[in-house]
Amino acid sequence: MDSVTSGWIYLAFVFVIHAIRLPYQWCSRLNRVVAHRVTTIESALLAGIGAGMIVIPALSVLTPLLRFADYVAPRYFSALGILMIAPTLWLFWLSHRALGRHWSITLEVHAEQQLVTQGIYARIRHPMYAAAWLWALAQVLLIPNIISGLSGLVTFGALYFWRVREEEAMLVSQFGDEYTAYAARTPRLLPRR
């Protein structure tokens, strides 16, 4: 498969990701926020993800601006990237479905906040982050460009390694021993057998 086709497949995949998220984003607006932990760092990292996983790949696919960083990838890269799309979308959808209106793009606590431990959250604590790691890897495989291929991995990696500590500290603060016990029995990203 040529790089133009795999690039368009990537952009279609990003569109589907956002279509999955949209209804949950609308529902979450109904929540009454009681604690909001948005920092300058988190805002910058979220903007970085938007750039690294959406804007820069779109520039690479839709314009000649980043062609200087293109490389010839083995043919199986695009096939592997396409194969990664299905589990990424599945995990992303399961995560949103289980969280329902408790989902939020930023670190916040709602008045009716509950600890979600059912559905995919019974198997892993952070399935949405697992889906984002798969998304970033699919981006590397589908966009044969040093800059735009790796931009998602770099930007999401930065957010993940900063945010997961913050998020888990917030959950311990909100749910105490209930979250500590849940975290002890549930792995962070990969399910146990």
HUBELUR-V943951 format. One record per backbone hydrogen bond with DSSP energy under -1.0 kcal/mol. NH is the residue of the N-H (numbers start at 0). CO is the residue of the C=O. If there is no record, write none. Layout:
BEGIN
nh=NH co=CO
nh=NH co=CO
END
This chain:
BEGIN
nh=5 co=1
nh=6 co=2
nh=7 co=3
nh=8 co=4
nh=9 co=5
nh=10 co=6
nh=11 co=7
nh=12 co=8
nh=13 co=9
nh=14 co=10
nh=15 co=11
nh=16 co=12
nh=17 co=13
nh=18 co=14
nh=19 co=15
nh=20 co=16
nh=21 co=17
nh=24 co=20
nh=25 co=21
nh=26 co=22
nh=27 co=23
nh=29 co=26
nh=30 co=27
nh=33 co=108
nh=34 co=108
nh=36 co=106
nh=42 co=38
nh=43 co=39
nh=44 co=40
nh=45 co=41
nh=46 co=42
nh=47 co=43
nh=48 co=44
nh=49 co=45
nh=50 co=46
nh=51 co=47
nh=52 co=48
nh=53 co=49
nh=54 co=49
nh=55 co=50
nh=57 co=53
nh=58 co=54
nh=59 co=55
nh=60 co=56
nh=61 co=57
nh=62 co=58
nh=66 co=63
nh=68 co=65
nh=69 co=66
nh=70 co=143
nh=76 co=73
nh=78 co=74
nh=79 co=75
nh=80 co=76
nh=81 co=77
nh=82 co=78
nh=83 co=79
nh=87 co=83
nh=88 co=84
nh=89 co=85
nh=90 co=86
nh=91 co=87
nh=92 co=88
nh=93 co=89
nh=94 co=90
nh=95 co=91
nh=96 co=92
nh=97 co=93
nh=98 co=94
nh=99 co=95
nh=101 co=98
nh=102 co=99
nh=108 co=34
nh=110 co=31
nh=112 co=109
nh=120 co=117
nh=121 co=118
nh=122 co=119
nh=123 co=119
nh=124 co=186
nh=125 co=187
nh=129 co=125
nh=130 co=126
nh=131 co=127
nh=132 co=128
nh=133 co=129
nh=134 co=130
nh=135 co=131
nh=136 co=132
nh=137 co=133
nh=138 co=134
nh=139 co=135
nh=140 co=136
nh=141 co=137
nh=142 co=138
nh=144 co=142
nh=145 co=68
nh=148 co=144
nh=150 co=146
nh=153 co=149
nh=154 co=150
nh=155 co=151
nh=156 co=152
nh=157 co=153
nh=158 co=154
nh=159 co=155
nh=160 co=156
nh=161 co=157
nh=162 co=158
nh=163 co=159
nh=165 co=161
nh=166 co=162
nh=167 co=163
nh=168 co=164
nh=169 co=165
nh=170 co=166
nh=171 co=167
nh=172 co=168
nh=173 co=169
nh=174 co=170
nh=175 co=171
nh=177 co=174
nh=179 co=175
nh=180 co=176
nh=181 co=177
nh=182 co=178
nh=183 co=179
nh=184 co=180
nh=185 co=181
END
